[in-house]
Amino acid sequence: MALSGSVNWSLTASQLIEASFALIGVKKMEQPLVAAELQDGINTLNLMLKAWQAQGLHLWTEEEGILFLVPGQTDYLLGPSGDECTKLDDFIGTTILADEAAAQTVLSLTSTTGMVAADFIGIELDDGTRQWTTIVSVDSATQVTVTVALTGAAAAGNSVFTYTSLVTRPLRILSFRRKVYDEDNEIMVESWSRDQYFNQTNKTSQGTVVNAYYSPQLTNGRVYVWQTASTVNDLLRFTYEEPIQDIDASTNDLDIPVEWLECVQYNLASRLSDTYDVPMEKASSIGMKAQMFLDNLLGFDQEITSINVSPMRMY
């Protein structure tokens, strides 16, 4: 028995699919599903989760990202083959500990805490650019060896950024903030529409980012910024909606909170009842419960915020 207050129970995709088939009477509890039924359940489950994803109400998919800006660059790809961008929790920032000359592969850093081999590492060079490579080894608390030698000198105090994985393609970006590394303040960046960005006459103007537009695209999303960054220490932080992970195998866990499992079970059963020979009365009963569970959870799956009300002045 789990300790009071712990949460460690869940269902795999196959367990949930079997429970849904049992609801519509296609499967007896003691009988396993045939391969075709199980695959049908996986496909229908993925279709349903993707459709729910478009509703944009699922708080557990909200994440914080950080984009490493390049001076003069107008747009960036965000995704598995995109530009340098990661989750905020994956980001580590430090500085060069002692002057490093060009052609160096062994670098002294103020701290290597949290860094591991194969992490991406970006070193601020004295010419104002940031060189990206990967870590071969973390040699000590203050030293790493990198894959590609420095293409220029890097003075003590220059910034060094590392991360492990690129951000997944955001479905939507809910808000942007600009930040300068090693400064505490974050300044809100206004989200523009496509027309607002593309109607801007001088897109390459450098300064500080004050507006941004995001287009989700397919493999990689694309974010456009105006003005463009002026230094490699300019960062763009953002809150975004991450895609719900695919169910690739029956043994996968679902990328949803446990509170949603009953709702998923009934809604999956309701969708399967359209394909399988389910009596109308049973299908209708399952469908009503499925909608009730979904409505209840959509009401729960909202952020708790304050509402400000101002009196209207009468003239």
Secondary structure, DSSP 8 states (H G I E B T S, - for coil): ---TT------BHHHHHHHHHHHTTSS-TTS---HHHHHHHHHHHHHHHHHHHTT---GGGEEEEEEE--TT--EEEESTTSSSEEEGGG-EEEEBSS-B-TT--EEEBS--TT--TT-EEEEE-TTS-EEEEEEEEEEETTEEEESS--SS-B-TT-EEEEESS-----SEEEEEEEEETT---EEEEEE--HHHHHT-S-TT-EE---EEEEE--SSSEEEEEESEESSTTEEEEEEEE-------STT-B-SS-GGGHHHHHHHHHHHHTTTTT--HHHHHHHHHHHHHHHHHHHHHSS-------------
